[in-house]
Amino acid sequence: MRWLELTVETHPEAIESVSELLSSYTTGGVAIEEPIELIDEGQEYRVLAGQPVKVHAYLPVDGTEEALRQRVAEGLWHLASLGSHFVGDLQTRIVNEEDWANAWKDYFHVTHIGKRLVIRPSWRE
């Protein structure tokens, strides 16, 4: 299945408003992507306070997505009237549905450490 990803970059104070708007037109809820900085060689992170946050929502590509996208854009226009720095433009892209339960396995490979030690995920040969 294909999905239309709706993404809005917004000020942290407008996250709830943007999330509510997106969730009123989508059925799967929203995903909030906070800006982070990796520290301690990538072992930990900290959230960058005050930086814009991305809010994502998904619509199924079934012929009704353009009308819903237009409604979301109109709602964002109204929210943007609060101030230009509060709500960014609506960005969209088509994404294909993946088997998320198994997609993460693509990033783990067989690792050879020295001459005799091999780390092999159970799903790899």
C-alpha positions in Angstrom: 0.0 0.0 0.0 1.1 3.6 -0.6 0.7 6.5 1.8 0.9 10.2 1.5 3.1 11.5 4.2 2.2 15.0 5.5 4.9 16.8 7.4 4.8 20.2 9.1 7.7 21.9 10.8 6.4 23.9 13.7 7.4 25.8 16.9 7.3 23.6 20.0 4.4 25.7 21.4 2.3 24.8 18.4 2.8 21.0 18.5 -0.5 20.2 20.1 -2.5 22.4 17.7 -0.8 21.0 14.6 -1.1 17.4 15.9 -4.8 17.9 16.6 -5.4 19.3 13.1 -3.5 16.4 11.4 -5.1 13.7 13.5 -8.6 15.0 12.7 -8.0 14.1 9.0 -5.9 11.0 9.4 -6.7 7.8 11.2 -3.3 6.5 12.4 -2.3 9.3 14.7 0.7 11.5 14.4 4.5 11.1 14.9 6.4 13.9 16.5 10.1 14.2 15.6 12.0 16.4 18.0 15.4 17.8 17.0 18.2 16.0 18.8 21.9 16.2 19.2 23.9 13.1 19.7 26.4 13.2 22.6 28.9 10.8 24.1 29.9 9.3 20.7 26.3 8.7 19.8 25.4 6.7 23.0 23.1 9.4 24.3 21.2 12.4 23.0 19.7 15.6 24.2 16.6 17.4 22.8 17.4 20.8 21.3 15.0 23.0 23.1 13.4 25.9 21.2 14.2 24.4 17.8 11.4 23.6 15.3 9.7 20.2 15.6 8.4 18.0 12.7 4.9 16.5 13.0 4.1 13.7 10.6 0.8 12.1 9.6 -0.1 9.6 6.9 -3.1 9.3 4.5 -3.7 6.2 2.4 -3.4 6.9 -1.3 -6.9 5.9 -2.3 -8.2 8.8 -4.4 -9.4 10.9 -1.4 -6.0 12.0 -0.3 -5.8 15.2 -2.4 -9.0 16.6 -0.9 -7.9 15.8 2.6 -4.5 17.3 1.9 -6.2 20.5 0.8 -8.2 20.6 4.0 -5.1 20.2 6.1 -3.4 22.9 4.2 -6.3 25.3 4.8 -6.2 24.5 8.5 -2.5 25.1 8.7 -3.0 28.4 6.9 -5.4 29.4 9.8 -2.9 28.3 12.4 -0.1 30.2 10.7 -2.0 33.4 11.2 -0.8 33.1 14.9 2.6 34.1 13.6 4.9 33.1 10.7 7.4 31.4 13.0 4.8 29.1 14.6 3.7 26.9 11.7 5.7 26.0 8.6 4.5 24.9 5.2 2.9 21.5 4.5 5.3 19.1 2.9 4.1 15.9 1.3 5.7 12.8 -0.2 4.5 9.4 -1.3 5.9 6.5 0.8 5.5 2.8 0.3 4.3 0.6 3.2 7.0 -1.6 4.6 6.9 -4.6 6.8 8.1 -2.6 9.8 8.4 -5.8 11.9 11.3 -7.0 9.7 12.6 -3.8 8.0 15.0 -3.0 10.9 16.8 -6.3 10.2 18.3 -4.8 7.0 20.7 -2.7 9.1 22.3 -5.6 11.0 25.0 -7.6 9.2 27.5 -10.4 9.9 30.5 -8.8 11.7 33.9 -10.5 11.8 36.0 -9.6 14.8 39.5 -11.0 14.5 40.2 -14.4 13.1 37.8 -16.5 15.2 35.0 -14.4 16.4 31.9 -13.7 14.3 28.8 -12.0 15.3 25.9 -13.2 13.2 22.3 -12.2 13.6 20.0 -15.3 13.7 18.3 -14.3 10.4 21.6 -14.1 8.4 23.6 -16.9 6.9 
